């Protein structure tokens, strides 16, 4: 094989790779065909106050394994609603300006010793569903790490990634910025 044949082979391979391109964003599955869909017996929107669907149990092996729907239905989204922690685009680090919100959550837990806290990670609509679930999880776990480092017992904290499930699709930047967050939901016994 001479030098010009090797160059030609290289050009052909490079062209084939370039033409292959990137795959499209995968479509989301139809909820009726998933384990946690309306007919799948999993947690539904009505179980956490979002309306629609039925179901009470979470799939085994999830972070919320063993918790019934009543625990989530008793979640108080208003107690710390003003303390929503916001993140920069594609970031999971807690900004210095957001730390006081987690400090307020710590103070709330200290004042209410029977309460637990669900840290719900959210993302904007950009990116794949899988990536956004991972980013939401990283955001929720960053908040958990901050709280445990500041002295909150780990058994009082739970994390849940909602990814871009609640995000406004094709939203403007101001709306998308509000989707990049961790909601603090107080779980009472």
C-alpha positions as CSV (number, residue, x, y, z in Angstrom):
1,X,0.0,0.0,0.0
2,X,1.6,3.2,-1.1
3,X,1.3,6.6,0.6
4,X,-1.4,8.0,-1.7
5,X,-3.6,4.9,-1.1
6,X,-3.2,5.4,2.6
7,X,-4.2,9.1,2.3
8,X,-7.2,8.1,0.2
9,X,-8.3,5.5,2.8
10,X,-8.0,8.0,5.6
11,X,-10.1,10.6,3.7
12,X,-12.8,8.0,2.9
13,X,-12.9,6.9,6.6
14,X,-13.0,10.5,7.8
15,X,-15.8,11.3,5.4
16,X,-17.8,8.3,6.5
17,X,-17.5,9.4,10.2
18,X,-18.5,13.0,9.4
19,X,-21.5,11.9,7.4
20,X,-22.7,9.6,10.2
21,X,-23.2,12.7,12.4
22,X,-24.8,12.7,15.8
23,X,-27.9,10.9,16.7
24,X,-31.1,12.8,17.3
25,X,-32.5,13.4,20.8
26,X,-34.4,10.3,21.7
27,X,-38.2,10.7,22.0
28,X,-39.7,10.3,25.5
29,X,-41.6,7.1,26.1
30,X,-45.3,7.1,26.2
31,X,-46.2,7.2,30.0
32,X,-48.7,4.4,29.6
33,X,-45.8,2.1,28.5
34,X,-43.5,2.8,31.5
35,X,-43.3,1.2,34.9
36,X,-44.5,4.3,36.6
37,X,-47.1,5.2,34.1
38,X,-50.8,5.4,34.8
39,X,-51.4,1.7,34.4
40,X,-48.0,0.6,35.7
41,X,-48.8,0.8,39.4
42,X,-46.1,3.4,40.1
43,X,-46.2,6.9,41.6
44,X,-48.3,9.2,39.6
45,X,-48.9,13.0,39.5
46,X,-52.0,12.8,41.7
47,X,-49.9,11.0,44.4
48,X,-47.8,14.2,44.9
49,X,-50.6,16.7,44.2
50,X,-50.1,17.1,40.4
51,X,-53.4,15.6,39.3
52,X,-54.2,12.6,37.1
53,X,-53.3,9.0,37.2
54,X,-53.3,6.4,40.0
55,X,-50.7,4.3,41.8
56,X,-49.1,4.2,45.2
57,X,-45.8,2.4,45.2
58,X,-42.4,3.2,43.8
59,X,-40.3,0.7,42.0
60,X,-37.9,-1.3,44.2
61,X,-34.4,0.0,44.3
62,X,-35.3,3.7,43.8
63,X,-34.0,6.3,46.2
64,X,-37.6,6.6,47.6
65,X,-38.1,2.9,47.9
66,X,-40.6,1.9,50.6
67,X,-42.2,5.2,51.0
68,X,-45.9,5.3,50.3
69,X,-47.8,7.9,48.4
70,X,-49.1,9.3,51.6
71,X,-45.6,10.5,52.6
72,X,-45.3,12.5,49.4
73,X,-48.9,13.7,49.6
74,X,-48.1,15.1,53.1
75,X,-45.1,17.0,51.7
76,X,-45.3,20.7,52.4
77,X,-44.1,22.7,49.3
78,X,-44.9,26.0,51.0
79,X,-42.8,25.9,54.2
80,X,-39.6,26.5,52.3
81,X,-40.9,27.6,49.0
82,X,-39.0,30.9,49.2
83,X,-35.8,28.9,49.7
84,X,-35.6,27.3,46.2
85,X,-32.0,26.9,45.2
86,X,-31.2,28.1,41.7
87,X,-28.3,26.9,39.5
88,X,-26.4,28.2,36.5
89,X,-26.9,26.6,33.1
90,X,-25.5,23.0,33.0
91,X,-24.0,23.4,36.6
92,X,-24.6,21.6,39.8
93,X,-22.4,23.6,42.2
94,X,-24.1,25.6,44.9
95,X,-23.5,29.3,44.2
96,X,-22.4,31.4,47.2
97,X,-25.6,33.5,46.8
98,X,-27.8,30.4,47.2
99,X,-26.2,29.0,50.4
100,X,-28.3,31.1,52.7
101,X,-31.4,29.3,51.4
102,X,-29.9,25.9,52.5
103,X,-28.9,27.5,55.8
104,X,-32.6,28.4,56.3
105,X,-33.6,24.8,55.5
106,X,-31.1,23.6,58.1
107,X,-32.6,26.1,60.7
108,X,-36.1,24.8,59.8
109,X,-35.1,21.2,60.3
110,X,-33.5,22.1,63.7
111,X,-36.7,23.9,64.8
112,X,-38.9,20.9,63.6
113,X,-37.0,17.7,64.7
114,X,-39.6,15.3,63.2
115,X,-39.5,16.9,59.8
116,X,-37.5,15.5,56.9
117,X,-36.6,17.2,53.7
118,X,-36.9,16.0,50.1
119,X,-34.4,17.8,47.7
120,X,-36.0,17.7,44.3
121,X,-33.6,18.4,41.4
122,X,-34.9,20.1,38.3
123,X,-33.4,21.1,34.9
124,X,-34.5,23.3,31.9
125,X,-35.7,21.7,28.7
126,X,-32.3,21.6,26.9
127,X,-30.5,18.3,26.7
128,X,-31.7,14.7,26.6
129,X,-34.0,13.3,29.2
130,X,-31.3,11.0,30.4
131,X,-28.8,13.8,30.8
132,X,-31.3,16.1,32.6
133,X,-32.2,13.3,35.0
134,X,-28.5,13.0,35.9
135,X,-28.1,16.7,36.2
136,X,-31.1,17.0,38.4
137,X,-29.7,14.2,40.6
138,X,-26.3,16.0,40.8
139,X,-28.0,19.2,41.8
140,X,-30.1,17.5,44.5
141,X,-27.1,15.6,45.8
142,X,-25.0,18.8,45.9
143,X,-27.7,20.4,48.2
144,X,-27.7,17.2,50.3
145,X,-23.9,17.3,50.6
146,X,-24.0,21.0,51.6
147,X,-26.6,20.3,54.3
148,X,-24.9,17.2,55.7
149,X,-21.5,19.1,55.8
150,X,-23.3,21.8,57.8
151,X,-24.5,19.3,60.3
152,X,-27.9,18.0,59.1
153,X,-28.3,14.2,59.7
154,X,-28.3,12.4,56.3
155,X,-31.3,10.3,57.4
156,X,-33.4,13.6,57.4
157,X,-32.6,14.2,53.7
158,X,-33.8,12.5,50.6
159,X,-33.0,13.3,47.0
160,X,-35.2,13.0,43.9
161,X,-34.4,14.0,40.3
162,X,-37.2,15.2,38.2
163,X,-34.9,16.2,35.3
164,X,-36.8,18.3,32.8
165,X,-40.2,16.8,33.6
166,X,-41.7,20.0,34.8
167,X,-39.7,22.3,32.5
168,X,-41.3,24.6,30.0
169,X,-40.2,23.4,26.6
170,X,-38.8,26.0,24.2
171,X,-38.9,28.7,26.9
172,X,-37.1,31.9,26.9
173,X,-33.9,32.3,29.0
174,X,-35.7,33.9,32.0
175,X,-38.2,31.0,32.2
176,X,-35.5,28.4,31.7
177,X,-33.4,29.9,34.5
178,X,-36.3,29.2,36.9
179,X,-36.3,25.5,35.8
180,X,-32.7,25.1,37.0
181,X,-33.3,24.5,40.6
182,X,-33.7,22.3,43.7
183,X,-37.0,22.5,45.4
184,X,-37.1,22.0,49.2
185,X,-40.1,19.9,50.1
186,X,-40.7,19.3,53.8
187,X,-41.9,15.8,54.6
188,X,-43.7,15.5,57.9
189,X,-44.3,12.2,59.8
